[in-house]
C-alpha cells in the first residue's frame, strides 16, 4: 500500500474534523435524554453489549479514571437503568454490570431517535451526496477503530 501524502491528509483532516464535530454536536443537541448524560448513555450501551463488564473495564475502554466511571454508574443504578451482578466467586470484590429492562428501553429509544433524526437530515441531501456518504462509511468506520 502506498503511503498517503501527509500534506493532503492534514488538509483533509482540517476540513473533516469541524464537520464531524458539528454533526456530532447537532445530533446530541437534537436527540437528548434529559435524565442521562451522553457519557452515561455511552456507558449504558457498552454494558448492554458486554453484560457483566466491570467498572474497571469500562474505564479502560473509554480512557477514563475508575472513580469517574463509578460515579456515573451509581447514577445509572439510582435511575434504575443498571444493576450489579452477584460478586464473582473468585474475587468477592468484583461485581459485573448489566442493563435493566428500563436501561435497554432507554438506550434503544435514544438510538432510534438519533437514527430517525439522521435519516431526516439525509433525506435533505441529493442522491449523489447520499451515495458519497454511503461510499465513505467503511473508511469512517476504519478511522474510528
ZIGI-V354224 format. One line per field, one symbol per residue. ss: DSSP state (h for helix, s for strand, l for the rest). psi: psi as a letter, one per 20 degrees, with the letter a starting at -180 (. if undefined). burial: # if it has 16 or more other ideal C-beta (glycine too) atoms within 10 Angstrom, else .. A space follows every 50 residues. Layout:
ss: ???
psi: ???
burial: ???
This chain:
ss: lllllhhhhhhhhhhhhhhhhhhhhhhhhhlllllllhhhhhhhhhhhhl llslhhhhhhhhlllhhhhhhhhhhhhhlllsssllllllllllllsssl hhhhhhhhhhhhhhhhhhhhhhhlllhhhhhhhhhhhhhhhhhhl
psi: pqqqohghhgggghhgghgggggggggghinqoihqrhghggggghgghm piqrgghggggikrqghgggghghghghikiqqqrqqphhnihpqrqqqr ggggggghggggghggghghghhiqrhhgghggghigghhghhi.
burial: ..........................#...#....#...#########.. ..###.###.........#..##..#..#.###...........###### ..##.##..#...#...............................
